[in-house]
Amino acid sequence: MAETREKVREYYNRSYEAHRDEVNSRAAARRDADPERRADLQRNRSSDPEVYRAALEAKSAARRLERSLSRAGFPPKLLHATTAAERRADEREADAYFNDPSRKADRRCRGPRDGL
């Protein structure tokens, strides 16, 4: 039985490696098609009292740390929550920018000899 399981796992891994981009794009499309599903999953997860309590404890510990850092004179963290779709769009834009052949001269290595 274990031998069959290993064969199936190997087949799955080879198939995934061969079709990684397709699998990832389908998963991204599924996530983007139903943004409320994530909210539902989070609501269901917080319905478990132990998980909810652990999350509250972690959140309060983070708040305590933030207050103590603030009292010590450190600036607050500047965070901007982005969705998975925004991150993928940013990544596509970055790929387009860095793979643009017309920008090769802009990206040449510059150092102390270049007057910097």
N, C-alpha and C positions, 0 to 999 in steps of 0.2 A: 504494500500500500504506500509506504514512504517513497519507494522508487517511482511510482506513478505520480505522486505528488511533486517530486523533484522535476520530472519530465514536464508536467503541466506548468510548473513555475518557470522553467527554462523557456518553454514555448511562449508564455505570457511576456516574459522579459524581452525576448527577441522581437516579438510583435510590437511591444510598446516602443522599443528603441527604433524600430523601422517606421513607426507611425506617430512618433512623439508630438510633432507639430499639429497633426490632425486631432489627436486626443486632447491636447491642451486648448486648441481653438474651440473644439466642441464644448469643453468644460467652461471656458470663458463665456461662450455664447449662452450656455445654460444659466450661468450666474448673472449675466447682464439681462437676460430675458425676465427674470423674476427676482428683483431686489428685495421683495418682501419676504422671500423664503428665508433669507439670512436672519431677518428680524424674528421670524417665527421660531427658527432654531435657537436663537438666543433666549427667547421667552421660555421655551420648553426646558432649556438647560437651567435657567434660573428657578424653575419650579421645584427642583430638588433642593431640599433645605441645606444639606451638607455643602453642596456646590455653591449655593447662594451665600452661605455663611463664609466660606473660604474666600469667595470673591470680595465680599464686604471687608474682610480682614485685610486682604491685600490692598484694597483701595484706601482703607484708613491708614495703613502703614505708609503708602505712597504720599498721602496728604500730610502725615506727620513729617516725613522727610522734606517735602516741599516747604512746609512752614519753618522747619529748623534751618534750611538753606536760606530762606528769605530773611530770617532773623540774623543770620550770619553775614548778610550783605550780598549774597549772590543774586544775580538777575533771574527772573522766572524763565523756565524753558518755553521756547516758542515752538509750539507744535501745531501742525495743520493736518488734520485727518484727511486722507485721500481714499477714495474708493478704488477697488481693483481696476475698474474701467479707466479711471483717471491715470493710474500708474501705468497701465498698458499703453494708453495714448501717449503719455510722456516718453515711454520707452521707444515707441515707434518714431516719435519726432527726433529723439536723440540718435537712433539708428540712421534715420534719413540724413540728419546733419553730419554725423561722423563718417558716413559712407558716401557722401557727396564728392565726386571726383573733382569738382571745381574748387573745393575747399582744401585740397591737399597742401597748397602753399601756405595757407593760414595756420596749419597745424604742425608746421615743421618745428623741430626741437629748438628751443631758444635757451641760451644760457649766458654765462658771464662774458663770453667772447662777443656776444651780439650787442653789448652795450646795456644789458639789463642789470 
